[in-house]
Amino acid sequence: MLRIFLIAILISVNAASAWSQQVVTDDSCKGTYDSLYGGPVFLFVNEMPVYPGGDYGQVKFFNEHFRYPVREETYQTRVAVSYFVTPAGKIVHPHISGKSPKEYTLVDQEAIRVIKLMRRFKPGKCNGRKVAVMMTYRVSCMILQE
């Protein structure tokens, strides 16, 4: 018998990508220029991006669409998919920080696939202006073979 446990945790913003440097600041929001995104990206803003249905809606969507890679042995893994939410609310450049695409595991690839399927977010805002925000979605899963 196969038992699957999935814990999907939304972390609004974790850290800037390795290609970032500080360039944009104001009284309440700090942004960075990110070469992967190709422009300023904010980590914390007055109004963070919101997925339709909120965190619950995002976790529900992920759980409904994630397909577990079949393996013969029991395993446990964690994945952190970072992505940008554009000023239009679109998800772009989902990636696993610290890994090249050649190093992605099957679970990494599946998590990225599901993130790409997600609907547009309500965009993040800094002082009333829509801005790009870097987000991270963390997933822990355990597959038990009996």
GIUR-V622927 format. One record per helix or strand of 2 or more residues. SS is the DSSP state (@ for helix, = for strand). FROM is the first residue (numbers start at 1). LEN is the number of residues. If there is no record, write none. Layout:
ss=SS from=FROM len=LEN
ss=SS from=FROM len=LEN
This chain:
ss== from=2 len=10
ss== from=20 len=6
ss== from=30 len=5
ss== from=39 len=6
ss== from=50 len=2
ss=@ from=54 len=12
ss== from=75 len=11
ss== from=91 len=6
ss=@ from=101 len=3
ss=@ from=106 len=12
ss== from=121 len=2
ss== from=124 len=3
ss== from=129 len=3
ss== from=133 len=13
